[in-house]
Amino acid sequence: MDLSLEILGLIAGAITSIGYLPQLYRGYKTKKLMDVSYYMPGVLAIGMSLWLIYGIFLKAVAVIIANAFGITCSIILIIMKKNYS
């Protein structure tokens, strides 16, 4: 794969993945996740798991990294919601 496309993929993955960080930070600081549904991070984790598998088969590093990070954030969010509820 062209290096510039790989860099573009890594940047795109980083931007979309950091979308979790404000919610994780706020949940950690306030210990309140009542407004967060279990379904949202659960469904996203399933979808990202499929994307991760897809990325592994294609050997697409950007897809693998972005979705592995997103799955991790989804799982952390679910655990935080369970612990703080």
N, C-alpha and C positions, 0 to 999 in steps of 0.2 A: 504494500500500500504506500502511496505517496506520503512523504513525511509531513507535508503541509496539511493534508487531509487528516492525518493522525493527530496533529496539534489542534486542528479545528475541533475534532471529536473530543479531545481532552478538555479543551476550554468549554465546550458545550456541556459536557458531563459535569464539570466543576460548577458551572453556573447553576444548572438545574439541581445538583446535589446539595449545594449550600442553602437551598430553600428550606431544608429541614432545620438548619441550625437555629434560627430565631425561635421556632416553636420548642425545640429541645431546651434552649437556654431559658426561655420564659417559664416553661414547665418546671425546670430544675429550681429556678429562683423562687417561684410562687408556690410550688408544690400543688398547683391546681390545674387539672387537665379535664375538667368537667365538660368543656366545650369541644373536646376532641373525641371523635367517635372511634370505636375499635375497628370499624369497617374500613375507614379511610387508609390507615397505615397497613391494615391487613391485606386489603385488595392491592394496594401499591406494592407490597412485599411480594405477593404472588406474581404480579405482572413483571416486576423487576427480576424475579427469579427466572422467569421465562426468557427475558432479555439477556440475563447472565448466561444461561445455557446457550442461547443463540450466539452470543459473543464468543463463548468458549469454542464453539464449533467453527466459527469464522476466524478465530484467533485475532479478534479485534480488541486490542488492549484498552482503548477508550471506552468501549461498551462494557467490558469486564470491570474496569475500575469504577466507573460511574454507578453501575448497578450493584456492585458489591457494597459500595459505600451507602447507597440508598437503602438496600436491604438492612444493613446494620442500623441505620438511623430509624427505620420503621420498627425494627425489633426493640430498640431502646425506647422509642416512644410508647410502644405497647406495654413494655415492662414498667415504665414510669407511670403510665395511666393506671395500671393495676396496683402498683405500690402506693400511689398517692390518693387513690379513691377510697 
